Amino acid sequence: MWRFLSSVWSQGPASRPTMSEVIQTFTYLAEKILSRNEEDSAPSLKASHESSHNEERNSSSGSEASDTLGDIALPEVHGRDLTGRVTQDDQYPFAGGGNSNVYRGKLTRSNGRKIRVAIKMIRIYDDGSGQLDEILRRLKREVDVWCRLKHKNVLPFIGVCEDIAPWPVLISPFYKLGHVGTYLRKNPSTNREELVRGVASGLQYLHAHDVIHGDLKVQNVLVDKRGAPCICDFGISKIMNRPGFTTSSVGTAPYMAPELFFVVDGPTLESSPSTTKSSDVYSFGLLVLEILTSEPPKGRPPQPIITTKILADIRPKRVDYDMDKVSHEIWSVLDQCWSFEPHLRPVIFELQRELGSILETKRMETKLNTYPDASLF
């Protein structure tokens, strides 16, 4: 309850739940309390029978975890040690990236019901150098941060399980609609502007809590059963943080900010680059382009190692994008994200406000064109 009320009191208006979500959540909590009272008063034999029946009914497939206001439907497991309660279904990963593999599995709740979850196994190698212990310490720190995050556009964290792999794995809800790129290919008429607003809101929330994503791209924005975007995999690059210039440590090359590339004929740097809120903003601009056009960023280097010539020509060009898909107003906002100097890029709060104003104006214009008499009311 307190976690939910904290989201209602969020300092940023865009981070607060809508009234319909407030009503839905309070209704759920009221039903949960009534249900708990009924179960306490019922004979233990009946409760045992119902638990067995639920397990049989759900054991074959499981159900998608409720995602209203994040993972508020799983208060008894949120952020907990789930050792002994998660089973892995897939022999091979159904998804993966530069740092991890993802498998499907099932979590057994305290009432015996099983729900479908995603099991993220971070790729960790013990080379005897002592790096494994440091990675596991960073993992614990990031988990401590993740379990405190609560936002409708940020993937909920359910907990950690230590009996599936040699090291801890991360458990989150399984969203069968996949990432936003896949979702848009199957649902091309979806309101893309609302997806953009959702991603901006989620990133603003992360930055407000001093969480740097480090690898923002379409594959790291899932879509829940409501059709809302949920940012995932934030902080994974920070956990790995391998020395040197690698895609794993500074993001994915086509979405990376200029300062993160290794320039072979450029000046020698004293230390490896690291991701920042400003580099997240750069990636956000490219992600928005891909959401609006369903095309990957154009003219982007496929590898993190480039030349000064390539670096000088890395900024997205207006002529490469259809004005019917990316309006002049939106382009003007996104173009600020791609400033070569990080300190010249806007913060995500400013972007969220500007994009929100543009998209709201567009929505009202569409409404007036559809219903000409609407202005009379």
N, C-alpha and C positions, 0 to 999 in steps of 0.2 A: 504493500500500500504506500509506504513512504517513498519508494523509488518512483512510483507513478506520480505522487503529489509533487515530487521534486521536478519532474518533467513539466508539470503544469506551471510551476513557478520559474521556469527557465528565463534567464535574462533576455535572450533573443526571442522576439515574437514568433519567428518562423520555426523555432524549435519546439514551441508548445503544441500539444495535441489539439485537434479540432473538437468542437462541442460534441459531435456525433461519436468521436472516439472516446471522449470522457464518459458519455452515457453508456456506451458499449462496455467499457472497462468496469464501471461501477456495477452494471448489471451482472457481468461475469463474476465479480467478487461477491456480490450478494448471493448469487446462485451457488457459488462454491461454499459459502458459509452454511447455507441451508442444507446443502448436500452433505456437508461434513457432520452437521448435527443429526441428520437422519441416519447416516451410517453409524454414528456412535450409539444411537438408540436401537438399532436393528440387531437381531441375533447374530452372533459371530459366525454361525453356520451359513446364514444367508450371505454375509459379506464374503466369506470364503468362496461360496459358489459363484457369486458375481465376478469376483476377481479371476477365478479360473476361466469363466465364460469369456471375459474380456481378453484374456491372454490368448485363448484359442482363436477368437474372432480376429485379433490383430496380428497374430504371429506370422501369417503368410506374407503380409505386405507392409504393415505398419501404416501410420497416417502422418501427413505432413504436420509439423509442429505449428501450433497456433502462432500467428505473427502479428496480432493486434498490438500496437504500441511496443514493438520489439518482441520480447519473449516473456511478457508479463504472465502468460498462462503457465509458465513453468517455475513458479517461485520456489518450489521445494528442491530444485536442482540447479538453479541459476548460479553459475560461478563455483560450483562445488567439485569435489573429487568424485568422479564417476566410475572409479575402478570397480570392476565386477558387475557393472550395470549396462555396459555397451557391448554389442556383438557386431562384428564386421561381416557384411554380406558379400562384398566383391573380392575376388581373388586379385583382380587387377584394377588400378585406379580408373575412374570414369572421367576424371579431370585432373589437371596439374599445371604447374608453371615452373619458373626457374628455380623456385625454392622448396616446393612441396608437391605431394600427391594427395588427391582427395578420393576417398572411398565412401560408398554408401554403407549405412549400418542402422541398427535399431537400439534405442534407449528404453530400458524398462523403468517406468515411473513407479512411485511408491504405491500406487493403487493397482499395480500389475499391468496397466495398459502400456503397449509398446508404440513408440512413435519413431518415424523415420528421421535419421540425423545424418549429417555429413561429418566424416572423420578426416581431419587434416593431419597428415604426417609430414612434418618438416624434414627435408633431406639433410641429415646430419651424418658426417663421416668422422670416425675416430682414427686420426692418423698418428696418434701417440704424442702429438705436440702440446697437448693440454688445452687446445682450443675447444674441445667438446665441453669441458666443465664451464668455460666462459660462456659458450652458447646457451647452455642449460640455465645458467644464472640470468642471462638476458631474457630467456624465454619466461622464466618465473616473473621477472619484473614486468614484462609486457602483459602477461596474463593478469597480474594484479591490476593493471590499468584497464585492460579490456573488460574485466568483469564489473567495473564500475560505470561503464558507458551504457547509456540508455537513450536511444533515439530511433524514431520510426524509419529513418533512412540509413541506419547503421546496422550491419548484421549482428544479431544477438549472440552472445557468448553463453553457452550452456555450462561448460566445465572442461575438466581435464581427465583423461583416462590413462592409467599407467600400466595396464596389463595386456595391451594389444601389440605394442612395439617395444623395442629395447629402451626407448625413451618416451616421455610423455607425448600424447597426441591431443589435439584440440578438437572439441566437439561443439558443433553449431547446428542450427536447424537446416534441414535439407529442403531446398527450393527447386521443385521439379521443372519450373519454367526456365531455369538456366540463367545465363548472364544476359545483359541488356542487348548485346549484339545478336545473339540467337533469338531472343524474344522479338526483336524488331523485324528480323527476317521472316518470322512466322506470323507476325501481327503488324504489317506495314502501316496500317491506318491508325495505329496507336497515337495518342496525343504525346508527341515527342517533347513539346515544350514543358509538359508536366514532369516528364522524366528528368529534364534538365534542372528544373526547379528542385526536384527531390534530391538529386546528386549535390547541387549547390548547398542545400540545407544540411545534408549529412556531412559534407566536408567542412562547412562552417562550424558545425558542432564539434567535430574532431579537433579542428584548430583552436576552438575556444577552450578545449581541454588539453591543449598543448600536445596533441597527438599528430605526428607527421605521417602521412600515408606512405609515401616513398615509392609507390608503383601504381599510380592511378591509370587505369585503362578499362576498356569495355569488359574484359574478362574478370575484372575485380569489382564489377557492379552487378549484383544478382537482382532478380525480380521476384518478389514474393507473390502469394496467391491473390493479393489485391491489385497487382499490377504496379506496385510501388517499388522504386529502386532502392537497393540496400548495399552500401559500400562494404566490401570485405577485404581481407588480407592486408589491412593497415598494420604497419609496424613489423611485418615479416622481414623486410630487407634490413631493418634495424637489428633484428635478432641475429641474422646471419652476419652482416657487417664484416665480410671478409676483406682482408687487406688487398689493395690494388684496385684497378679499374675493371670491374666485372658487371655484367648485366644484373647479377644477383644482388649486388650491394648498392647500386644506385638507380635501379628501375629497369624498365624495358626500353631499349634504344629508340624506337619510333616515337615514344611519348616523353623522352627525356629533355630536360632543359639544357641549354647550351653549356652552362658551367659544369655539367656532370660528365661531359664527354672527355675522353683522352685524345688530345690533339697531337699527333705524332711529330709535326713540324712546328709546334707551338712552344712557348716558354716552359721551362721545367718548373713543376710545382713541388713545394716542400712536403705537401701531404695529399692524401687521396681526397677527392671531393665527397661531400655527403649531402643527402637530400634535406630540404628545408621546406618551410611553408611556401616560400616563393617558388620553389621548383614544383611543388604540388599545384600551385596556381597555373603554372605553365602547362602542366599535363592536363589540368582541368579544361583549359581552352581547347586543346586537341581532342579531348574526350567529347566535349560538347559538339564539335564539328562532326565527329563520327556518329553521335546519336541523331543529329539532324539530317545527315546524308546517307547513313548506312554504308559509308565508305571509309576505309582506313585513312589516316592522315597521309596526305600526298607529299612526295618529295622528301620523305624522312629517311635518315640513315638506318640501315638494318642492323648495324653493329655499333657499340659504344666507342670504337676507335675510328677517328676521322682525321681529315686534313684541315688546314686553315681555310682552304678554298671552299670546302663543303660547309664548314662552320659559318662562313660569311653568307651563305645562301640558304640557311636552314629555316628562316622564318616563313610561315605559311603565306601564300600569295592569294589575293582576292580573285584573280582570274581563274584559279583552279577550282572554284566552287560556284555552284549554281545559285543565282540570286533568289530564285523561287524557294530554295531550301534554306538558305542562310541569308536573311534580310540584311540590308545595309546597317540598320540599327544594331542588330545582334553582332554583326562583324566588327563594328566599331568598338563594342565592349570587349569582345574576345581578343581583338588585336592588342589591347593593353596587356593581356596575359603573356604575350610573346616578346615583351621588351627584352633586349639582350642583357641588360643590367638587372639583376634580381630586385634591387631596391626600387626600381621604377615600376614594378608590377603592382597592381592593386591587391589589397588583401581580399580574402574570399567574402568577407561581410559586405564590402563595397560591391563586389560582383553580384552577389545574391540580390542586393537591393536594386542595382541597375537592371539586371536581367528580369527581376520580378516586375519592375515598372513597365518595361517594354512588353513583356508577355501579357501582363494584365491589360494594357492598352489594346493589344492585338485581340485579346479575348472579347473585350467590350465592342470593338469594331466589328468582329465577326457576329456577335449577338445582334447588333443594330442592323447589320446587313441581312441577317436571317429573319429578324423580327423588327421591321421598321418602326412599329408603333411602341417599341419597348421604352423609348426615351420619354414617353408620356407618363410613365409610372414611376 
